[in-house]
């Protein structure tokens, strides 16, 4: 595995993408997803992340990147693989928004929590 580039927005430090050529999410890329997502990204779940999944499946041409990656708990990842479930990445380049469509046709959107900003140092005196 080789990580090629790591990108962050200069305005707020939000991690935006990492290039990778691997099929499985390598350790560094998985950690980036863990930091960005913090808990399972399924909208109604806040379980710990156990799986790093492709939003667009690798076998369908989905790249192994932070933009196409998603942190999920094991149960939600297995459910997402079932018939009638779809996930898509929305077109907003500034926020990693994922749309989940359930077998009943309901649509839910998920965004990662805001990243903490660095503390500003006070000047002495």
C-alpha positions in Angstrom: 0.0 0.0 0.0 1.2 3.5 -0.8 -0.5 6.7 0.3 0.2 9.2 -2.4 -1.3 12.5 -1.2 -3.3 13.8 1.8 -5.5 16.8 1.3 -7.0 19.2 3.8 -9.0 22.3 3.3 -6.9 25.3 4.3 -9.8 27.3 5.8 -10.8 24.8 8.5 -8.4 21.8 8.3 -11.2 19.4 7.2 -9.6 16.3 5.7 -10.9 16.0 2.2 -9.2 13.1 0.4 -6.3 10.7 0.2 -5.2 8.9 -2.9 -4.6 5.2 -2.7 -4.3 2.3 -5.1 -5.3 -0.4 -2.7 -8.6 -2.4 -2.7 -8.8 -2.6 1.1 -8.5 0.5 3.1 -4.9 0.7 4.3 -4.1 1.6 7.9 -3.4 5.3 7.2 -6.5 5.8 5.1 -8.7 3.9 7.6 -7.4 6.1 10.4 -8.3 9.2 8.4 -11.8 7.9 7.9 -12.0 7.1 11.7 -10.9 10.6 12.5 -13.4 12.2 10.0 -16.4 10.0 10.8 -15.8 9.2 14.5 -18.8 6.8 14.7 -20.9 4.7 12.3 -22.1 7.0 9.5 -25.5 5.4 9.2 -27.8 8.3 10.3 -29.6 6.5 13.2 -26.5 4.7 14.5 -23.7 5.9 16.7 -21.9 2.6 17.2 -18.1 2.5 17.0 -16.6 2.1 13.5 -15.6 -1.5 12.8 -15.6 -1.5 8.9 -14.3 0.8 6.3 -16.5 0.5 3.3 -16.7 1.9 -0.3 -19.7 4.1 -1.0 -19.5 3.1 -4.6 -18.5 -0.6 -4.5 -14.9 -1.4 -5.6 -16.3 -4.0 -8.0 -18.4 -1.2 -9.6 -15.3 1.0 -10.1 -15.4 2.8 -6.8 -11.9 4.0 -5.8 -10.3 3.3 -2.4 -10.2 6.9 -1.3 -11.4 9.0 1.6 -14.0 10.6 -0.6 -15.5 7.2 -1.5 -14.8 5.7 2.0 -17.2 5.4 4.8 -16.9 4.3 8.5 -19.6 1.9 9.5 -20.3 -0.5 12.4 -20.4 -4.2 11.4 -24.2 -4.5 11.6 -24.8 -1.4 9.4 -22.2 -2.5 6.9 -23.8 -5.9 6.5 -27.3 -4.4 6.3 -26.1 -2.0 3.6 -25.0 -5.0 1.5 -28.6 -6.3 1.4 -31.0 -6.1 -1.5 -32.6 -2.7 -1.9 -30.0 -0.6 -0.1 -28.0 2.1 -2.0 -25.5 4.6 -0.9 -24.3 7.6 -2.9 -21.9 10.4 -2.4 -23.6 13.8 -2.9 -22.0 16.3 -5.2 -21.0 18.8 -2.4 -17.1 18.8 -2.5 -16.8 20.7 0.8 -18.8 18.3 3.0 -18.6 14.5 2.9 -22.3 13.9 2.6 -23.6 10.4 1.9 -27.2 9.5 1.0 -28.6 6.2 2.2 -31.7 4.8 0.5 -33.4 1.9 2.3 -35.3 -1.0 0.8 -38.6 0.9 1.7 -37.5 3.9 -0.4 -36.7 6.2 2.5 -33.7 8.5 2.0 -31.4 9.7 4.8 -28.4 11.9 4.6 -25.3 11.6 6.7 -22.5 14.2 7.2 -19.4 13.8 9.5 -19.3 15.8 12.7 -17.4 19.0 12.6 -13.7 18.7 13.1 -12.3 20.4 16.2 -10.4 23.5 15.4 -6.9 24.1 16.9 -6.8 26.3 20.0 -5.5 29.7 19.4 -2.6 30.6 21.6 -2.9 33.7 23.7 -0.1 36.2 23.9 1.5 36.6 27.3 1.1 39.9 29.0 
